[in-house]
């Protein structure tokens, strides 16, 4: 794992953009694995700015998102489909038909998403990390062999996300559909971004801890091309 520690969120976002831009510049038809949440918003802002100012094009790119809530409509303001359009897709020239997010709550929906990725390899998978070490919505205890599946969200994760649902945990969906860890690990390159002291324990377990389902992100120690970009607060518990 390559670990880069910088000062703050802005620097994390700038560094993450450098990694993303280098890849897309070299491979205009790159397959992008994308995440939602607060962590990659700055990266996405930089991608939009660069697209507008320098013309970097995503017209030949495809994207596959990690996850989506179950039980809310795609057009719900808090769906990850809406999030991705508002925070990235509407600001760049990626084609709607090349954008993929998982959707649904059945085994068939999960298989269909895996099937849609069958003939592609994700060139770069953007990840955030949960305060409990989850990646995608793969909560602690999830087998590393899982592909796309339906998960029951842990109460802590729902609490973390209540801020997007009028601070009311009862409004946060209880289930999600997510790429599994086996799906994530197929990506050629992983770019994980994390900031803030509330991520320090998870970042430490991911990098310095044993590879264990107790910290799903620790599986990344087994991947041969991972770049972790963190701010000082998130890095504060690293050895
Ligand atoms: C989002 C996702 C989650 C988040 C994680 C961190 O698609 O898969 O694993 O990356 O919950 O969320 P933030 O960035 O909001 O702290």
Boltz pocket constraint, residues with backbone or C-beta under 6 A from the ligand:
constraints:
  - pocket:
      binder: B
      contacts: [[A, 34], [A, 35], [A, 36], [A, 37], [A, 38], [A, 39], [A, 40], [A, 66], [A, 67], [A, 127], [A, 128], [A, 129], [A, 130], [A, 131], [A, 134], [A, 135], [A, 136], [A, 137], [A, 193]]
      max_distance: 6.0
